[in-house]
């Protein structure tokens, strides 16, 4: 592990957005697309998902410069029937393709009760939870997932054949949402990179070292590039099925195809929206959810003084803190961004 202590500074959201916008415009994005893309990276950072916000931005620009992400490519509708459509992302910016796919899934849901957009040939969507929050805030249940490059072995295997294929499930709740955003690995690689940046060990084992030993050392995991399936064989199995469904429904690439490339491009993603207003029990849903949350919050914590929180609740707390105090950014990351 590194021994140097990282230095963090607090920056207002406008500082991040302004710098992101400058760099995106200099790398071929139109003003409209640059503005939307900058907003995604800033929002992710405000919500505390730095691994797919400010920390990820330099890598995103690397992909743009290398031709893996085409700044102004537009997704196109390839085919569809009823509430399901297949789209080709044409290697455009993953977050912008994902925003458009989410909007389209919601439109289909308004017409059919449920809408599904299967998006192939796209790029990393950054933080999948962003699209769950967006749909849930507009009154829709959201279910979505993406496949990735192979970064995780099957259970009892030595080599990587699985992606950690993040899954998002979001439900409207009060004026906000309950959002589960999880990789099929115990930790996302973004979270592992964040622990490495902060010179911290992982709280629990998160991957393998080069000798194949399970470890909570983020540096060892980044060297081996082998994540640990969450739930061991259960996470491995779920990863496999999510990959199969993403490739089948989108007519796009599976993990095995993505992994033949040097860069993680040409991904397959699924966006499902369900219009709750179409259901007979819509008027009683708020009460039912509140009852479930109230009961859940009565859980007795192992550690005295700790609060049991539902998925997405920490995001709400972090958002308030970062808007008040500024977004914590590692000084060396900020310097790297300003030099782009």
Legacy VTK file of the C-alpha trace (Angstrom):
# vtk DataFile Version 3.0
C-alpha trace
ASCII
DATASET POLYDATA
POINTS 340 float
0.000 0.000 0.000
1.048 3.597 -0.518
2.123 5.554 2.538
1.554 9.098 1.285
-1.530 10.830 2.633
-3.765 12.269 -0.101
-4.782 15.906 0.097
-8.423 16.743 -0.578
-9.887 20.142 -1.398
-13.534 21.235 -1.438
-14.825 22.675 -4.700
-18.205 24.128 -5.575
-20.146 22.237 -8.278
-19.844 25.141 -10.709
-16.042 24.821 -10.596
-16.254 21.188 -11.725
-18.897 21.872 -14.369
-16.932 24.778 -15.831
-13.731 22.760 -16.100
-15.504 19.694 -17.521
-17.256 21.873 -20.097
-14.011 23.514 -21.197
-12.318 20.161 -21.744
-15.280 18.532 -23.479
-15.629 21.431 -25.921
-11.911 21.201 -26.674
-12.326 17.511 -27.476
-14.995 17.751 -30.157
-18.272 17.839 -28.210
-21.002 20.208 -29.330
-22.057 22.729 -26.698
-25.320 20.861 -26.055
-23.638 17.484 -25.584
-20.748 18.941 -23.606
-23.189 20.652 -21.241
-25.195 17.462 -20.690
-22.070 15.369 -20.201
-20.492 17.853 -17.782
-23.701 17.826 -15.762
-23.543 14.022 -15.453
-20.003 14.047 -14.069
-20.820 16.918 -11.709
-24.046 15.325 -10.447
-22.285 12.034 -9.764
-19.666 13.933 -7.773
-22.270 15.890 -5.795
-23.939 12.610 -4.847
-20.660 11.189 -3.576
-20.009 8.755 -6.414
-16.595 10.254 -7.136
-15.366 7.051 -8.767
-17.770 7.710 -11.647
-17.680 11.476 -11.402
-14.642 13.685 -10.989
-12.203 10.783 -10.540
-13.372 9.082 -13.731
-13.355 12.155 -15.957
-9.670 11.949 -17.069
-10.157 8.342 -18.186
-13.297 9.318 -20.082
-11.307 11.945 -21.984
-8.617 9.345 -22.733
-11.294 7.192 -24.374
-12.502 10.180 -26.393
-8.984 10.984 -27.592
-8.286 7.359 -28.512
-11.490 7.047 -30.560
-13.261 4.646 -28.204
-15.942 7.255 -27.500
-17.279 9.268 -30.448
-18.292 12.667 -29.030
-21.216 13.483 -31.284
-22.486 10.060 -32.349
-26.243 9.583 -31.934
-28.047 6.364 -30.922
-30.566 5.044 -33.450
-33.649 2.872 -33.142
-32.960 -0.387 -34.960
-36.196 -2.284 -34.317
-39.074 -2.554 -31.910
-42.409 -4.091 -31.113
-44.866 -2.825 -28.520
-43.014 -1.910 -25.359
-39.557 -3.163 -26.340
-37.016 -1.597 -28.687
-33.461 -2.333 -29.792
-31.120 0.634 -30.211
-27.591 1.025 -31.568
-25.489 3.438 -29.533
-23.007 3.970 -32.392
-20.132 4.200 -29.883
-21.377 7.536 -28.583
-20.758 8.858 -25.058
-22.163 6.290 -22.648
-23.870 8.736 -20.257
-25.633 10.588 -23.074
-26.770 7.355 -24.730
-28.026 6.123 -21.365
-29.971 9.323 -20.681
-31.666 9.035 -24.066
-32.428 5.334 -23.511
-33.955 6.125 -20.122
-36.166 8.823 -21.629
-37.260 6.435 -24.359
-38.049 3.638 -21.884
-40.234 6.049 -19.887
-42.044 7.125 -23.055
-42.744 3.496 -23.947
-43.955 2.869 -20.395
-46.397 5.769 -20.621
-47.907 4.095 -23.688
-47.697 0.463 -22.640
-47.366 0.415 -18.851
-43.848 -0.948 -19.245
-41.052 0.003 -21.611
-37.747 -1.657 -22.373
-34.882 -0.200 -24.384
-32.045 -2.601 -25.155
-28.993 -0.602 -26.164
-26.039 -2.182 -27.941
-22.730 -0.789 -29.203
-22.569 1.853 -26.489
-20.001 2.913 -23.883
-19.620 3.020 -20.108
-22.631 4.761 -18.588
-20.519 5.899 -15.613
-22.926 5.710 -12.640
-25.933 3.558 -13.407
-27.816 4.903 -10.405
-28.128 8.282 -12.125
-30.689 6.837 -14.543
-32.549 5.118 -11.718
-32.823 8.420 -9.839
-33.993 10.182 -12.990
-36.758 7.688 -13.773
-37.922 7.277 -10.173
-38.127 11.047 -9.671
-40.522 11.077 -12.635
-42.706 8.366 -11.112
-41.338 5.213 -12.727
-39.855 2.050 -11.348
-36.517 1.566 -13.094
-34.531 -1.623 -13.682
-31.346 -1.423 -15.697
-27.984 -3.072 -16.096
-24.856 -3.026 -18.208
-22.251 -5.590 -19.078
-18.542 -4.780 -18.869
-15.126 -6.048 -19.821
-14.167 -9.322 -18.074
-12.898 -8.334 -14.637
-14.111 -11.169 -12.443
-13.568 -14.960 -12.449
-16.364 -17.487 -12.300
-16.585 -19.161 -8.909
-13.713 -21.654 -8.451
-12.010 -20.341 -11.615
-8.624 -18.656 -12.008
-9.173 -16.489 -15.099
-11.605 -13.630 -15.718
-14.619 -14.600 -17.832
-17.296 -12.464 -16.173
-17.971 -8.751 -16.020
-19.048 -7.156 -12.762
-22.140 -6.048 -14.732
-23.765 -3.343 -12.523
-27.485 -3.587 -11.777
-29.779 -0.698 -10.819
-33.260 -0.938 -9.289
-35.064 2.280 -8.376
-38.475 3.004 -6.842
-40.128 6.417 -6.383
-40.273 7.327 -2.688
-41.682 10.532 -1.213
-40.062 13.359 -3.204
-36.925 11.313 -3.888
-36.252 7.630 -4.536
-34.960 4.362 -3.154
-32.118 3.340 -5.464
-30.054 0.168 -5.400
-26.935 0.574 -7.539
-24.610 -2.404 -7.286
-21.927 -4.234 -9.200
-21.842 -8.020 -9.222
-18.411 -7.786 -7.609
-18.173 -7.122 -3.877
-16.792 -3.678 -4.761
-16.943 -1.813 -8.035
-13.504 -1.153 -9.482
-14.239 2.544 -9.080
-14.671 2.002 -5.334
-11.437 -0.004 -5.240
-9.621 2.815 -7.057
-11.062 5.297 -4.540
-9.758 3.229 -1.617
-6.346 3.138 -3.274
-6.427 6.895 -3.803
-7.284 7.430 -0.124
-4.618 4.936 1.017
-7.231 2.738 2.719
-7.818 -0.998 2.975
-11.230 -2.321 1.927
-13.586 -3.081 4.828
-14.025 -6.670 3.605
-12.341 -8.832 0.978
-12.939 -7.386 -2.474
-10.817 -9.381 -4.916
-7.770 -11.514 -5.532
-4.049 -10.797 -5.531
-1.646 -12.035 -8.222
-1.229 -15.361 -6.389
-4.982 -15.965 -6.350
-5.481 -15.198 -2.660
-8.593 -13.330 -1.536
-7.581 -9.882 -0.271
-8.869 -6.520 0.909
-5.784 -4.703 -0.405
-6.984 -2.401 -3.240
-3.499 -2.165 -4.743
-3.235 -5.955 -5.020
-6.668 -6.152 -6.622
-5.858 -3.452 -9.149
-2.692 -5.359 -10.073
-4.522 -8.650 -10.602
-7.648 -7.008 -12.090
-9.705 -9.768 -10.475
-12.774 -8.741 -8.510
-14.491 -11.043 -6.028
-18.082 -11.979 -6.986
-20.503 -10.668 -4.362
-22.154 -13.626 -2.700
-19.426 -15.803 -4.247
-21.139 -18.275 -6.628
-24.423 -16.343 -6.450
-22.877 -13.121 -7.736
-21.015 -15.037 -10.420
-24.231 -16.684 -11.616
-26.179 -13.440 -11.621
-23.383 -11.742 -13.558
-23.532 -14.430 -16.229
-27.307 -14.151 -16.642
-27.261 -10.356 -16.792
-24.626 -10.540 -19.532
-26.669 -13.077 -21.483
-29.830 -10.983 -21.286
-28.054 -7.742 -22.203
-26.472 -9.310 -25.297
-29.619 -11.197 -26.349
-32.056 -8.309 -25.983
-29.805 -5.674 -27.552
-28.306 -7.903 -30.271
-25.032 -6.469 -28.971
-21.757 -7.663 -27.517
-21.371 -10.070 -24.619
-18.550 -9.839 -22.078
-16.512 -12.333 -24.112
-16.647 -10.011 -27.135
-15.930 -6.809 -25.204
-12.913 -8.450 -23.594
-11.209 -9.075 -26.942
-10.575 -5.328 -27.226
-7.964 -3.236 -25.471
-10.578 -0.709 -24.335
-13.902 -1.297 -22.595
-16.166 -0.210 -25.450
-19.152 -1.588 -27.362
-21.163 -2.458 -24.250
-24.735 -3.770 -24.048
-27.240 -2.199 -21.658
-30.878 -2.628 -20.650
-33.267 0.132 -19.526
-36.684 -0.886 -18.195
-39.290 1.579 -16.930
-42.621 0.685 -15.300
-45.360 3.298 -15.034
-46.813 2.858 -11.552
-49.813 5.036 -12.429
-51.022 2.232 -14.695
-51.578 -0.072 -11.707
-54.818 -0.335 -9.732
-53.134 0.093 -6.347
-51.284 3.279 -7.322
-53.067 5.457 -4.729
-52.034 3.199 -1.841
-48.391 2.796 -2.885
-46.991 5.739 -0.944
-48.471 4.459 2.308
-47.207 0.920 1.711
-43.678 2.120 0.947
-43.639 4.335 4.028
-44.741 1.419 6.200
-41.979 -0.771 4.769
-39.334 1.919 5.270
-40.533 2.672 8.818
-40.320 -1.013 9.711
-36.875 -1.292 8.085
-35.591 1.709 10.034
-36.553 -0.042 13.277
-33.797 -2.600 12.671
-31.546 -2.921 15.714
-27.997 -1.939 14.705
-25.051 -4.080 15.806
-23.092 -0.955 16.713
-24.818 1.439 19.076
-25.528 4.818 17.517
-25.374 3.543 13.939
-28.359 4.169 11.677
-29.732 1.491 9.373
-30.298 3.128 5.987
-32.051 2.022 2.824
-30.319 1.993 -0.591
-29.855 5.570 -1.752
-30.378 7.170 1.660
-26.666 7.864 2.072
-26.692 9.620 -1.316
-29.287 12.073 -0.007
-27.128 12.872 3.019
-23.961 13.222 0.940
-25.730 15.452 -1.573
-26.755 17.890 1.139
-23.259 17.975 2.630
-21.504 18.463 -0.720
-23.849 21.235 -1.804
-23.243 23.037 1.492
-19.500 22.484 1.904
-18.328 21.765 -1.630
-17.316 18.520 -3.322
-14.222 16.798 -1.883
-11.703 16.295 -4.710
-8.237 14.812 -4.412
-5.784 17.601 -5.187
-3.766 15.432 -7.569
-6.943 14.463 -9.472
-7.913 18.118 -9.816
-4.464 19.037 -11.067
-4.686 16.250 -13.647
-8.061 17.512 -14.852
-6.888 21.130 -15.122
-3.952 19.959 -17.238
-6.198 18.236 -19.799
LINES 1 341
340 0 1 2 3 4 5 6 7 8 9 10 11 12 13 14 15 16 17 18 19 20 21 22 23 24 25 26 27 28 29 30 31 32 33 34 35 36 37 38 39 40 41 42 43 44 45 46 47 48 49 50 51 52 53 54 55 56 57 58 59 60 61 62 63 64 65 66 67 68 69 70 71 72 73 74 75 76 77 78 79 80 81 82 83 84 85 86 87 88 89 90 91 92 93 94 95 96 97 98 99 100 101 102 103 104 105 106 107 108 109 110 111 112 113 114 115 116 117 118 119 120 121 122 123 124 125 126 127 128 129 130 131 132 133 134 135 136 137 138 139 140 141 142 143 144 145 146 147 148 149 150 151 152 153 154 155 156 157 158 159 160 161 162 163 164 165 166 167 168 169 170 171 172 173 174 175 176 177 178 179 180 181 182 183 184 185 186 187 188 189 190 191 192 193 194 195 196 197 198 199 200 201 202 203 204 205 206 207 208 209 210 211 212 213 214 215 216 217 218 219 220 221 222 223 224 225 226 227 228 229 230 231 232 233 234 235 236 237 238 239 240 241 242 243 244 245 246 247 248 249 250 251 252 253 254 255 256 257 258 259 260 261 262 263 264 265 266 267 268 269 270 271 272 273 274 275 276 277 278 279 280 281 282 283 284 285 286 287 288 289 290 291 292 293 294 295 296 297 298 299 300 301 302 303 304 305 306 307 308 309 310 311 312 313 314 315 316 317 318 319 320 321 322 323 324 325 326 327 328 329 330 331 332 333 334 335 336 337 338 339
